[in-house]
Amino acid sequence: MSRLTVVILTLNEAHHIEACLRSLQGLQAERLVLDSGSSDATVALAQALGAQVQVYADWQGFGVQRSRALAHVAESDWVFFLDADERMTPALAQEIAAVVARDEEAVWEVVWEQMAYGQSLARMGGSGGVARLFPRRLLERFDGAVHEGAVLRRSAPTRRLCARLPHYSRETIYASLQKLAQYVQLGALKRHQAGKRGGLLRGMGSGLANFLRLYLFQRGFLCGRAGFLYSFFVGLECFFRYVALEVDRAELNAPVRR
């Protein structure tokens, strides 16, 4: 069988990393944790559970970190990228193992099952898949500070895994506010580098449109309080990143922070 490595990017994920790594027990794969300079017990916990750990504390964005990981998986045939706040399920592990065994040259997407504020948002419509499983021979690098994309050495078809990937993205209001600040800064930086314009009206339009998309058209209202909060925080992120694009120009010219 082809060899598989699961890569997990971390920064202060001590509250997630143990459950994340344990969820991989049903998948025959090497585990690589690429840490961004955690000040908590993330690294120690990952090492105690048998994961290989590499630390790159000079944060330059998600694209750079994922590209750095590729240097450590040169001997693997396949790479799966997992976030610390995600959990591998037995069904998804079985699908991945079958894909690796066939060794077909294609990029595979997964669809999240969002877990927010103590409940599943499975009744909401999906937002599409995210590319996570790659033949190593195809991967050149990743580009982008946030919502980074893979750069392939040659074109390949994109297919989608059937089993969903649980994603514990928003567990508390406090954590949601922290994520809001992080993604506002990274999202504004991405648009700043692309030469886009910001402003209050642009932010209001983007925030309202994305809230309505999630809460009404993707049926967030079916998920009660959790569906409203999830949609509201995404709308706030869209609003503030356009405002920050205009107001925080000096900050956006500074080095990327996480």
C-alpha positions in Angstrom: 0.0 0.0 0.0 1.0 3.6 -0.6 2.1 5.5 2.5 0.0 8.3 4.0 0.9 11.1 6.2 -1.6 13.2 8.1 -0.4 16.8 8.6 -1.9 19.0 11.4 -1.0 22.7 11.8 -1.2 23.9 15.4 -0.8 27.0 17.6 -1.9 26.7 21.2 -4.2 23.7 20.6 -3.7 21.8 23.8 -7.5 21.7 24.3 -7.9 20.0 20.9 -4.8 18.1 19.9 -5.2 15.0 22.0 -8.7 14.3 20.7 -7.7 15.1 17.2 -4.7 12.7 17.3 -6.7 9.9 19.0 -9.3 10.1 16.3 -6.6 9.0 13.8 -6.1 5.6 15.5 -8.2 3.8 12.9 -6.2 5.1 10.0 -2.8 3.6 9.1 -0.8 6.8 8.7 2.2 8.8 9.9 1.2 11.9 11.9 3.1 15.1 11.5 2.2 18.1 13.7 3.6 21.4 12.4 3.5 23.8 15.3 3.7 27.6 15.0 5.3 28.3 18.3 2.7 27.2 20.9 3.1 28.5 24.4 0.9 25.8 25.9 1.3 22.0 26.1 0.4 21.4 22.4 3.9 20.1 21.5 4.3 17.9 24.6 0.9 16.3 24.2 1.5 15.6 20.5 4.9 14.0 21.2 3.4 11.9 24.0 0.9 10.5 21.6 3.6 9.5 19.1 3.3 12.2 16.6 6.3 13.7 14.8 6.5 17.4 15.7 8.2 20.2 13.8 8.2 23.8 15.0 8.2 26.9 12.8 7.5 29.9 15.0 8.0 32.6 12.4 4.4 32.7 11.3 4.0 33.9 7.7 0.5 32.6 6.9 -1.3 29.2 6.4 0.0 28.8 2.9 3.7 29.1 4.0 3.1 26.6 6.9 1.5 24.0 4.7 4.3 24.4 2.2 6.8 23.9 4.9 5.1 20.6 5.9 5.7 19.2 2.4 9.5 19.1 3.1 8.8 16.6 5.9 6.5 14.3 3.9 8.8 13.8 0.9 8.8 10.0 1.5 5.0 9.7 1.6 2.8 8.9 -1.4 -0.3 10.7 0.0 -0.9 13.7 2.3 -4.1 14.5 4.2 -4.3 17.8 5.9 -6.3 17.8 9.2 -6.9 20.8 11.5 -6.6 20.4 15.3 -10.3 21.3 15.7 -11.4 18.5 13.4 -12.0 14.8 14.1 -11.4 11.8 11.8 -14.4 9.4 11.8 -14.2 5.7 11.1 -16.2 6.1 7.9 -13.9 8.8 6.6 -10.8 6.9 7.6 -12.1 3.9 5.6 -12.7 6.0 2.5 -9.3 7.6 2.7 -7.6 4.2 3.1 -9.5 3.0 0.0 -8.4 6.0 -2.1 -4.7 5.6 -1.0 -4.8 1.9 -1.8 -6.1 2.7 -5.4 -3.4 5.4 -5.8 -5.5 7.3 -8.3 -4.0 10.7 -9.4 -6.8 13.0 -8.2 -7.3 15.7 -5.5 -10.0 14.8 -2.9 -12.3 17.2 -1.1 -14.0 16.7 2.2 -17.2 18.4 3.4 -17.4 19.7 7.0 -20.0 18.8 9.5 -19.9 22.0 11.5 -20.1 21.6 15.2 -20.9 24.9 17.0 -22.0 25.9 20.5 -22.6 22.3 21.6 -24.5 21.0 18.6 -24.2 19.8 15.0 -25.2 22.1 12.2 -25.8 19.2 9.9 -29.3 20.6 9.0 -27.7 23.6 7.3 -26.9 23.4 3.7 -23.2 22.7 2.9 -20.8 25.3 1.7 -18.9 23.0 -0.7 -15.9 20.9 -0.1 -12.3 21.7 0.9 -9.3 20.0 -0.8 -7.5 17.9 1.8 -6.2 14.7 0.3 -3.4 14.9 -2.3 -1.0 12.5 -4.0 2.4 13.9 -2.8 3.8 13.8 -6.3 1.2 16.4 -7.4 1.8 19.0 -4.7 4.2 21.9 -5.4 3.2 24.3 -2.6 0.4 26.3 -1.1 -0.4 30.0 -1.7 -2.3 32.4 0.5 -2.2 33.7 4.1 -5.7 32.4 4.7 -8.1 30.1 2.8 -4.9 29.0 1.1 -4.9 27.0 -2.2 -2.8 24.2 -3.4 -0.5 24.7 -6.4 -0.2 21.5 -8.4 2.6 20.3 -10.6 0.1 19.3 -13.2 -3.7 19.3 -13.6 -5.7 16.5 -11.9 -9.4 15.8 -11.4 -11.1 16.8 -8.2 -13.3 14.3 -6.4 -15.2 14.3 -3.2 -15.2 11.9 -0.2 -18.7 10.9 1.0 -18.2 10.9 4.8 -18.2 14.3 6.5 -15.5 15.7 8.6 -16.6 17.0 12.0 -15.3 20.5 12.5 -15.5 22.0 16.1 -14.9 25.6 14.8 -16.9 27.6 17.3 -17.3 26.1 20.8 -17.7 29.3 22.9 -18.4 32.9 22.4 -15.0 33.9 23.6 -13.3 31.5 21.1 -15.5 32.8 18.4 -14.4 36.4 19.1 -10.8 35.3 19.0 -11.3 33.5 15.7 -13.2 36.6 14.4 -10.2 38.9 15.2 -7.8 36.4 13.5 -9.7 35.9 10.3 -10.6 39.6 10.0 -6.9 40.4 10.0 -6.0 37.6 7.6 -8.9 38.2 5.3 -8.2 42.0 5.1 -4.5 41.2 4.4 -5.4 38.9 1.6 -7.6 41.6 0.0 -5.0 44.3 0.6 -2.4 42.3 -1.2 -4.8 41.8 -4.1 -5.3 45.6 -4.4 -9.0 45.5 -3.3 -10.8 48.4 -1.7 -12.6 48.4 1.7 -15.0 50.6 3.4 -18.0 50.7 5.7 -20.6 50.3 3.0 -18.7 47.4 1.4 -18.5 45.8 4.7 -22.2 46.2 5.5 -23.1 44.7 2.1 -20.8 41.7 2.5 -21.7 41.1 6.1 -25.5 41.2 5.5 -25.3 39.1 2.3 -23.3 36.4 4.0 -25.5 36.3 7.1 -28.6 35.9 4.9 -26.9 33.3 2.8 -26.1 31.1 5.8 -29.1 31.8 8.0 -31.9 31.8 5.3 -30.7 30.2 2.1 -28.5 27.5 3.8 -31.2 27.0 6.5 -29.2 28.0 9.5 -32.6 28.9 11.1 -33.2 25.2 11.4 -30.4 24.9 13.9 -31.9 27.3 16.5 -29.6 29.4 18.5 -26.4 27.8 17.3 -27.4 28.4 13.7 -28.0 32.0 14.3 -24.8 32.6 16.2 -22.7 30.8 13.6 -24.3 32.8 10.7 -24.0 36.0 12.7 -20.3 35.6 13.5 -19.5 34.8 9.8 -21.4 37.9 8.8 -19.4 40.0 11.4 -16.1 38.6 10.0 -17.2 39.7 6.4 -18.2 43.1 7.7 -15.0 43.8 9.7 -12.5 42.6 7.1 -13.7 45.3 4.6 -13.7 47.9 7.3 -10.2 46.9 8.4 -9.1 47.1 4.8 -9.7 50.8 4.9 -9.1 51.7 8.6 -6.1 49.5 9.4 -3.9 50.2 6.4 -0.7 50.6 8.5 -1.4 47.3 10.3 -1.9 45.5 7.0 1.6 46.6 5.9 3.2 45.0 9.0 4.3 41.4 9.2 1.6 38.8 9.3 0.5 37.7 12.8 -1.5 34.8 14.0 
